[in-house]
């Protein structure tokens, strides 16, 4: 295998690893923002089900307790 082919393969591998790392970070931040949104809604008692004295799951899936996703991420890291 020539030196140029090795360099090309190594560059492709680095690009692939970088793409996988960035994708993983984005997915984890999205999950963190969603979880923090639901946690904060529960903390503020915004999704209470008065009939069963529990949490309304549909409300937790749809509620937006802060204006931006990055506010959830910041709050999760801060707390």
Secondary structure as the mmCIF struct_conf table of DSSP 4:
data_model
#
loop_
_struct_conf.conf_type_id
_struct_conf.id
_struct_conf.beg_label_comp_id
_struct_conf.beg_label_asym_id
_struct_conf.beg_label_seq_id
_struct_conf.end_label_comp_id
_struct_conf.end_label_asym_id
_struct_conf.end_label_seq_id
HELX_RH_AL_P HELX_RH_AL_P1 UNK A 3 UNK A 43
TURN_TY1_P TURN_TY1_P1 UNK A 44 UNK A 45
BEND BEND1 UNK A 47 UNK A 47
STRN STRN1 UNK A 48 UNK A 49
TURN_TY1_P TURN_TY1_P2 UNK A 50 UNK A 53
STRN STRN2 UNK A 54 UNK A 55
HELX_RH_AL_P HELX_RH_AL_P2 UNK A 57 UNK A 62
BEND BEND2 UNK A 66 UNK A 68
HELX_RH_AL_P HELX_RH_AL_P3 UNK A 69 UNK A 78
#
